[in-house]
Amino acid sequence: MSGVFTDSHAHLEMVAQSLGPLALGEIVAAYAARPGELILDVGVDPGDLGRRRSLIEESIAREPGAGTKSAAGLPIRWAAGIWPGREALDNSKASLQALERDIGAGIDALGECGLDYYHMDAGAQAQRDLFGAQIELAVHYRLPLIVHSREAFEDTFELIQPRARQIPVVIHCFGYGPEEARSFLQAGCYLSFAGNITYKKSQPLRDALALVPEERLLLETDAPYMNPLPDRGRPSSPLDIERTYQAVAALRGIDVATLAATVSSNLRRMLGMEPYAR
Ligand SMILES: [Zn+2]
């Protein structure tokens, strides 16, 4: 089946809220039919892991095509983290305790977490404190870190730079330009590009993409957001990622199959499913 490619960052619960539970069953079945292609399902709320897992289990139960897969064979991997929103920032201690319970339940990566100075919900210092605490949790538990950074390059860089060679660090939905890309790459980060790389005004993203070595490149939907052209503005799902692969393959002058193998292998290595070579 075409259209199924590794998606390094999606919010399947929000996809189900936008497109309905049936759509979620179709997505899981499509990926289950293409072994090797994975979705990293990413959390934003403290303690949301159990809820997200049940949602997938329910959709598998409804979808015969996906029902044959054991938990280990499921095409989904799990990240849990705390988005820097008002509620989490106002209750950071309880939020971090809930996150530690999710870590204990078994996750593959910590995130998303980070700094968003565009949505300045409770001040920069509170955001830095919550992000810093999650970075330390990731280091302590040896988990890859999925980082959200918007209008906050300097502070993000300062916090992750000392850690980005101890654990894998992904700058998700990369939203800066070539200069920032160079700094993150020098620090040892992976850069993950979303569907907005297809948008007309995204030349800085395309310039940044040109700098990313093959082994540090990830692609994502950030579904239900960032739908690649021509569906910008509509809720996206992982099944929309093909257009991002096509755009990125054209920009890098390679074929889609080569790009797909690269991204899939990078996500596996980032998650520790393949040996982590430096
Ligand atoms: Zn996200």
Residues whose N, C-alpha, C, O or C-beta is under 5 A from the ligand:
A	BS01	ZN	D222
